[in-house]
Protein backbone atom coordinates (compact mmCIF):
# COMPACT_ATOMS: atom_id res chain seq x y z
CA UNK A 1 0.00 0.00 0.00
CA UNK A 2 1.12 3.53 -0.70
CA UNK A 3 2.32 5.48 2.29
CA UNK A 4 3.37 9.11 1.80
CA UNK A 5 6.62 10.28 3.39
CA UNK A 6 6.49 11.74 6.88
CA UNK A 7 5.21 15.30 6.86
CA UNK A 8 3.37 14.92 3.57
CA UNK A 9 -0.41 15.22 3.77
CA UNK A 10 -1.92 12.12 2.21
CA UNK A 11 -4.31 14.08 -0.01
CA UNK A 12 -1.52 15.85 -1.95
CA UNK A 13 -0.36 12.82 -3.98
CA UNK A 14 -3.99 11.92 -4.77
CA UNK A 15 -4.74 15.47 -5.89
CA UNK A 16 -1.62 15.39 -8.06
CA UNK A 17 -2.60 12.06 -9.56
CA UNK A 18 -6.07 13.42 -10.30
CA UNK A 19 -4.68 16.52 -12.03
CA UNK A 20 -2.29 14.38 -14.07
CA UNK A 21 -5.11 12.00 -15.00
CA UNK A 22 -7.17 14.92 -16.27
CA UNK A 23 -4.24 16.17 -18.36
CA UNK A 24 -3.40 12.78 -19.83
CA UNK A 25 -7.04 11.81 -20.30
CA UNK A 26 -7.77 15.03 -22.17
CA UNK A 27 -4.72 14.47 -24.33
CA UNK A 28 -5.66 10.90 -25.24
CA UNK A 29 -9.42 11.30 -25.52
CA UNK A 30 -9.73 14.82 -26.96
CA UNK A 31 -6.52 16.39 -28.25
CA UNK A 32 -5.00 13.45 -30.10
CA UNK A 33 -8.19 12.70 -32.07
CA UNK A 34 -8.53 16.38 -32.96
CA UNK A 35 -4.92 16.42 -34.17
CA UNK A 36 -5.62 13.38 -36.34
CA UNK A 37 -8.71 15.06 -37.74
CA UNK A 38 -6.66 18.15 -38.60
CA UNK A 39 -3.97 16.00 -40.21
CA UNK A 40 -6.56 14.45 -42.48
CA UNK A 41 -8.25 17.72 -43.39
CA UNK A 42 -7.87 21.26 -42.07
CA UNK A 43 -11.02 22.65 -40.54
CA UNK A 44 -11.07 25.92 -38.60
CA UNK A 45 -13.83 24.67 -36.27
CA UNK A 46 -11.68 21.67 -35.32
CA UNK A 47 -8.70 23.93 -34.73
CA UNK A 48 -10.81 26.22 -32.53
CA UNK A 49 -11.97 23.22 -30.49
CA UNK A 50 -8.39 21.98 -30.13
CA UNK A 51 -7.26 25.38 -28.88
CA UNK A 52 -10.19 25.66 -26.48
CA UNK A 53 -9.69 22.20 -25.01
CA UNK A 54 -5.97 22.78 -24.66
CA UNK A 55 -6.78 25.09 -21.74
CA UNK A 56 -7.98 22.04 -19.81
CA UNK A 57 -4.56 20.45 -20.27
CA UNK A 58 -2.72 23.68 -19.46
CA UNK A 59 -4.65 24.20 -16.22
CA UNK A 60 -4.28 20.54 -15.19
CA UNK A 61 -0.50 20.54 -15.73
CA UNK A 62 -0.18 23.88 -13.90
CA UNK A 63 -2.14 22.52 -10.93
CA UNK A 64 0.00 19.37 -11.02
CA UNK A 65 3.18 21.45 -10.94
CA UNK A 66 1.89 23.47 -7.99
CA UNK A 67 1.02 20.31 -6.11
CA UNK A 68 4.46 18.83 -6.85
CA UNK A 69 6.09 21.95 -5.43
CA UNK A 70 3.82 21.79 -2.37
CA UNK A 71 4.83 18.14 -1.85
CA UNK A 72 8.50 18.99 -2.14
CA UNK A 73 8.18 21.81 0.37
CA UNK A 74 6.22 19.59 2.77
CA UNK A 75 8.84 16.83 2.64
CA UNK A 76 11.82 19.17 2.97
CA UNK A 77 10.44 20.89 6.09
PyMOL commands that set and color helices and strands:
alter all, ss='L'
color gray80, all
select helices_A, chain A and resi 10-40+44-76
alter helices_A, ss='H'
color red, helices_A
deselect
rebuild
show_as cartoon
